[in-house]
Amino acid sequence: MIDSMVSFNPPKTLHTKISLSPSLITSTTRITFRPNKFRIATIRASSLRKETEQQPSFGDTLLNSTRKHQVLDAVTTFLSNCLSETNLHLTVPSLKSKTRGKVRDIYDTEDYLVLVTTDRQSAFDRVLASIPFKGQVLNETSLWWFERTKHIVSNAVVLSPDKNVTIAKKCSVFPVEFVARGFVTGSTDTSLWTVYNKGNRNYCGNVLPDGMVKNQKLSKNILTPTTKAADHDVPVTPDEIIEKGLMSRADYVEASEKALGLFEYGQQVALEHGLILVDTKYEFGKANDGSILLIDEVHTPDSSRYWIANSYLERIQNGLEPENVDKEFLRLWFKSHCNPYEDEILPDAPEDLVCELAWRYIFLYESITKSKFEMQLTEEPIHDRISRNVASALASLK
């Protein structure tokens, strides 16, 4: 247990002094945007000192607290009862088809989509493990953000009949993921730091200056869109998106503005709650009336990277990795024990890492929403509960 625990926030030395005022980033893309409507949440020492006064042991709460021990006790008993697979098309008569994503199982009705968020944990474009309560955390976190971002963009949510389920409007999904970034960081092949460290200074139409180091804050937020090819994400420029017919110019401009607005708003809210929203991804669709809708998930620990705000500057200035509240430590464990992109069979994630990740997801939910995460520890199988709730909800929508 201890051997794994010491790697959750590795004290990796960066050896290079980090400039907290990086050079401006320019863009070569021919698409321009109107000024954003929301102020960018900046990382200043003064704001972090204020946050420290409000929550002097925020990082300590993540690493060692009574609440953590309560959650880990529940998580440990739930390890064998994860929601790893659903088959609602066999238990709910009105559901005729199933599409299995890396994390979500999607069911089609005549008028709606039923999105079931499972406990499957994905990274490197594949499933790594099942994490207790993860599906519930992601679903409830997204619903919280969907409700609070309606002033920026409408969303596809109709209702949530179960803690793991969202029923959504059907729409035409754009085959582009809008990845918003505020820092040079990451460990996957498409992460900004990975690409930058290999010498690439023009990423998805964003020109980056020389001399940047890992975990440095960008001078302004950027978008690095990706599209799907087989089972992996492929970075694309805005002009390539339009030239390939993936989106019209007008739709791309509107969706990009909304993505940047969502990210800046998310950064602002996160910082007010003691966290830094480092990067995230958004997906959009087009409704029958032509309006653009936010779909999938919003600012979850699956789609986003979060750091503890009040320790960021000190750790960076001392050459240490930021304290993270996401799945990065699990990514790093797999990268150090196998080749997660090429190995056909992956090792099993250690139980202590699985439990720690479950706690971090719950910690993030409680930190952002300022509400207690309710773990349902009933004897009723999760699949039976979901089937019953979905059937009742669909009947009420007729």
C-alpha positions in Angstrom: 0.0 0.0 0.0 2.7 2.5 1.0 4.8 1.8 -2.1 1.9 2.8 -4.3 0.8 5.7 -2.2 4.1 7.6 -2.5 3.6 7.9 -6.3 0.2 9.6 -6.2 1.8 13.1 -6.3 5.4 12.3 -7.3 8.0 14.9 -6.2 9.6 15.0 -9.6 12.2 17.7 -10.0 11.9 19.8 -13.1 15.4 21.3 -12.9 14.3 24.4 -14.9 13.0 27.6 -13.3 9.4 28.3 -14.3 8.4 31.7 -15.5 5.0 32.6 -14.1 4.6 35.2 -16.9 5.2 33.2 -20.1 5.5 34.8 -23.5 2.4 35.5 -25.4 1.0 32.7 -27.6 -0.1 33.6 -31.0 -2.3 31.7 -33.4 -1.7 31.0 -37.1 -5.3 29.9 -37.8 -7.3 32.1 -40.1 -10.3 31.9 -37.8 -10.8 34.7 -35.4 -12.9 34.9 -32.3 -14.8 37.7 -30.6 -13.7 38.7 -27.1 -14.7 36.2 -24.5 -17.5 37.2 -22.1 -15.9 35.8 -18.9 -12.8 36.9 -17.1 -10.0 34.4 -17.0 -9.2 32.9 -13.6 -5.6 33.9 -13.2 -3.2 32.2 -10.8 -1.8 35.0 -8.6 0.0 34.6 -5.3 -2.5 37.0 -3.7 -5.5 35.0 -4.7 -3.8 31.8 -3.5 -3.0 33.3 -0.2 -6.6 34.2 0.2 -7.6 30.6 -0.7 -5.0 29.3 1.8 -6.6 31.4 4.6 -10.0 30.0 3.7 -8.9 26.4 3.5 -5.5 26.0 5.1 -5.4 22.3 4.8 -7.1 21.7 1.5 -4.3 19.4 0.2 -4.2 17.6 3.5 -7.9 16.9 3.2 -7.2 15.2 -0.1 -4.4 13.1 1.3 -5.5 12.4 4.9 -8.8 13.2 6.5 -11.6 11.6 8.4 -13.8 12.0 5.3 -11.3 10.2 3.2 -11.2 7.2 5.6 -15.0 7.1 5.6 -15.1 7.0 1.8 -12.3 4.4 1.5 -14.1 2.1 3.9 -17.2 2.2 1.6 -15.2 2.0 -1.6 -13.4 -1.1 -0.4 -16.6 -2.9 0.3 -17.9 -1.9 -3.1 -15.0 -3.2 -5.2 -16.8 -6.3 -6.3 -20.0 -4.4 -7.1 -18.8 -2.0 -9.8 -21.0 -1.2 -12.8 -18.7 -2.5 -15.5 -21.3 -3.4 -18.1 -25.0 -2.7 -18.7 -27.5 -4.5 -21.0 -30.7 -2.3 -20.7 -31.8 -3.4 -24.1 -32.5 -6.8 -22.6 -34.3 -5.4 -19.5 -36.2 -2.3 -20.7 -38.6 -3.1 -23.6 -38.5 0.3 -25.3 -34.7 0.2 -25.7 -33.8 -1.6 -28.9 -30.1 -0.9 -29.4 -26.9 -0.4 -27.4 -23.7 1.5 -28.3 -20.8 0.8 -26.0 -18.3 3.6 -25.4 -15.2 3.5 -23.3 -17.2 4.7 -20.3 -20.8 5.2 -21.3 -23.4 2.7 -22.6 -25.8 4.6 -24.9 -29.3 3.4 -25.7 -31.5 4.7 -28.4 -35.3 5.3 -28.2 -37.5 6.9 -30.8 -37.1 10.3 -29.3 -34.2 10.3 -26.8 -30.8 8.8 -25.9 -30.3 7.0 -22.6 -26.8 7.6 -21.4 -25.6 5.2 -18.7 -22.3 6.2 -17.1 -20.5 3.1 -15.9 -17.6 2.6 -13.5 -15.2 1.8 -16.4 -12.0 3.8 -16.2 -10.4 4.7 -19.5 -7.1 6.3 -20.6 -4.8 5.8 -23.6 -8.0 5.1 -25.6 -8.7 1.9 -23.7 -10.4 0.6 -20.6 -7.9 0.2 -17.7 -10.1 -0.8 -14.7 -13.5 -0.3 -12.9 -13.6 2.3 -10.1 -16.3 2.1 -7.4 -18.9 5.0 -7.6 -17.1 6.5 -10.6 -20.2 6.4 -12.9 -22.3 8.1 -10.3 -19.7 10.8 -9.7 -19.3 11.6 -13.4 -23.0 11.7 -14.0 -23.8 13.9 -11.0 -20.8 16.2 -11.6 -21.9 16.8 -15.2 -25.5 17.5 -14.2 -24.2 20.1 -11.7 -22.2 21.8 -14.4 -24.9 21.5 -17.0 -27.3 23.4 -14.8 -24.8 26.1 -14.1 -23.6 26.7 -17.7 -26.9 27.3 -19.4 -26.1 31.0 -19.6 -23.2 30.1 -21.9 -24.7 27.3 -24.0 -27.8 25.2 -24.0 -27.4 21.5 -23.3 -29.1 18.2 -24.3 -30.2 17.1 -20.9 -33.8 16.1 -20.5 -33.8 14.5 -17.1 -31.8 12.1 -14.8 -33.9 9.2 -13.5 -31.0 7.5 -11.8 -27.7 8.4 -10.2 -25.9 6.8 -13.2 -28.2 7.9 -16.0 -29.0 10.9 -18.1 -31.7 11.0 -20.7 -30.8 13.4 -23.5 -32.2 15.0 -26.6 -31.1 13.5 -29.9 -28.9 15.7 -32.0 -26.3 15.6 -34.8 -23.0 15.2 -33.0 -20.0 17.1 -34.4 -17.1 14.6 -34.9 -14.7 17.0 -33.1 -13.7 17.2 -29.4 -12.8 20.7 -28.3 -9.8 20.3 -25.9 -9.3 23.5 -23.9 -5.9 24.0 -22.2 -4.5 26.5 -19.7 -1.2 24.9 -18.9 1.6 23.0 -20.6 1.2 19.6 -19.0 0.1 16.0 -19.6 1.5 12.5 -20.3 -0.5 11.0 -23.1 0.5 11.2 -26.8 -1.8 14.1 -27.5 -1.1 16.1 -24.3 0.4 19.5 -24.8 3.6 18.8 -22.8 4.2 15.5 -24.6 3.9 17.3 -28.0 5.9 20.3 -26.9 8.7 18.3 -25.3 9.2 16.5 -28.7 9.9 19.9 -30.3 6.5 20.7 -31.8 5.9 24.5 -31.6 2.7 24.7 -33.6 0.0 22.5 -32.2 -3.5 22.6 -33.7 -2.9 26.1 -35.1 -1.4 27.4 -31.8 2.1 28.8 -32.0 4.1 28.1 -28.8 7.3 29.9 -27.8 10.6 28.2 -27.0 11.7 27.8 -23.3 8.5 26.6 -21.8 8.6 23.9 -19.1 6.2 21.3 -17.8 3.2 22.6 -15.8 3.8 26.2 -16.8 0.7 28.4 -17.2 0.0 29.5 -20.7 -0.4 33.3 -21.3 -3.9 32.6 -22.5 -6.2 29.6 -22.9 -6.0 27.7 -26.2 -8.0 25.0 -28.0 -6.4 21.9 -29.4 -9.2 20.1 -31.2 -9.1 16.4 -31.9 -11.2 14.1 -34.1 -11.5 10.3 -34.0 -9.6 7.9 -36.2 -10.2 4.2 -35.4 -9.6 4.0 -31.7 -7.5 7.1 -31.0 -7.7 10.9 -31.0 -6.1 12.8 -33.8 -5.2 16.5 -33.3 -6.5 18.8 -36.1 -6.3 22.5 -36.9 -9.4 24.6 -37.2 -8.8 25.0 -41.0 -8.5 21.2 -41.4 -11.8 20.7 -39.6 -13.5 23.0 -42.1 -11.6 21.8 -45.2 -12.5 18.2 -44.3 -16.1 19.1 -43.9 -16.3 18.0 -40.3 -18.0 21.3 -39.4 -19.0 24.5 -41.2 -16.9 27.6 -40.5 -19.9 29.2 -38.7 -20.5 26.2 -36.5 -16.8 25.9 -35.6 -16.5 29.5 -34.7 -19.6 29.4 -32.5 -18.6 26.1 -30.8 -15.1 27.3 -30.2 -16.3 30.5 -28.6 -18.6 28.5 -26.4 -15.8 26.1 -25.5 -13.5 28.9 -24.4 -16.3 30.6 -22.5 -17.1 27.3 -20.7 -13.5 26.8 -19.8 -12.9 30.3 -18.4 -16.1 30.0 -16.4 -15.0 26.6 -15.1 -11.6 27.9 -14.2 -13.3 30.8 -12.3 -15.6 28.5 -10.3 -12.9 25.9 -9.7 -10.5 28.6 -8.3 -13.2 29.9 -6.0 -13.5 26.3 -4.6 -9.7 25.9 -4.1 -8.9 24.1 -7.4 -7.3 24.9 -10.7 -9.1 23.6 -13.8 -6.0 22.8 -15.9 -7.5 21.4 -19.1 -10.7 19.7 -20.3 -12.7 18.6 -23.3 -16.1 19.5 -24.6 -18.4 17.9 -27.2 -21.2 19.6 -29.1 -24.1 18.6 -31.2 -26.6 20.4 -33.4 -30.3 20.2 -32.6 -33.1 19.9 -35.2 -33.7 23.7 -34.9 -30.1 24.4 -35.8 -29.0 25.4 -32.3 -25.7 24.1 -30.9 -26.0 22.0 -27.7 -23.4 20.9 -25.2 -23.4 17.1 -24.8 -21.6 14.2 -23.1 -20.0 15.5 -19.9 -18.7 18.7 -18.4 -15.7 19.4 -16.2 -15.6 15.9 -14.7 -12.4 14.3 -13.4 -12.6 12.0 -16.4 -12.6 14.8 -19.0 -10.6 17.3 -17.0 -7.4 17.8 -15.1 -7.5 19.5 -11.7 -4.8 20.7 -9.4 -4.9 22.0 -5.8 -4.7 25.8 -6.0 -3.1 26.8 -2.8 0.0 24.6 -3.3 0.5 25.2 -7.0 3.0 28.1 -6.9 5.1 26.8 -4.1 5.4 23.3 -5.6 6.2 24.7 -9.1 8.8 27.1 -7.7 10.4 24.2 -5.8 10.5 22.0 -8.9 7.7 19.7 -7.8 4.7 18.3 -9.6 1.4 20.0 -8.7 -1.0 18.2 -6.4 -3.5 16.6 -8.7 -7.1 15.5 -8.2 -7.6 13.4 -11.3 -6.6 10.2 -13.0 -3.1 11.3 -13.9 -1.4 9.2 -11.2 -3.1 6.1 -12.6 -2.0 7.0 -16.2 1.6 7.3 -14.8 1.4 3.9 -13.1 0.4 2.2 -16.3 3.1 4.0 -18.3 5.7 2.8 -15.8 4.5 -0.8 -15.8 3.6 -1.4 -19.5 3.1 0.2 -22.9 -0.6 1.1 -22.6 -0.8 2.0 -26.3 0.7 -1.2 -27.7 0.6 -4.0 -25.1 -2.3 -6.4 -25.9 -2.8 -7.3 -22.3 -2.4 -4.7 -19.5 -1.6 -5.5 -15.8 -4.4 -5.1 -13.3 -4.4 -1.8 -11.5 -3.5 -2.2 -7.8 -6.4 -2.2 -5.4 -5.0 0.8 -3.5 -4.7 2.9 -6.6 -8.3 2.0 -7.6 -9.6 3.0 -4.2 -7.5 6.2 -4.2 -8.9 7.2 -7.6 -12.5 6.6 -6.3 -11.8 8.9 -3.4 -10.3 11.6 -5.5 -13.3 11.6 -7.8 -15.6 11.9 -4.8 -13.3 14.6 -3.2 -13.5 16.6 -6.4 -17.3 16.3 -6.5 -17.7 17.5 -2.9 -15.1 20.3 -3.4 -16.8 21.7 -6.5 -20.5 21.2 -5.5 -20.0 21.9 -1.8 -22.3 19.0 -1.1 -21.8 15.5 0.4 -21.6 12.7 -2.1 -24.3 10.1 -1.3 -23.0 6.5 -1.8 -25.9 4.1 -2.3 -24.9 0.9 -0.5 -28.0 -1.2 -1.0 -28.3 -4.9 -1.6 -30.2 -4.3 -4.8 -28.0 -4.9 -7.9 -27.1 -1.6 -9.6 -28.3 -3.0 -13.0 -31.8 -3.8 -11.6 -32.1 -0.4 -10.0 -31.1 1.4 -13.3 -33.5 -0.8 -15.3 -36.4 0.0 -13.1 -35.7 3.8 -13.0 -35.1 4.1 -16.7 -38.3 2.1 -17.6 -40.3 4.4 -15.3 -38.8 7.6 -16.7 -39.4 6.6 -20.4 -43.0 5.7 -19.6 -43.4 9.2 -18.1 -42.0 10.9 -21.2 -44.5 9.3 -23.6 
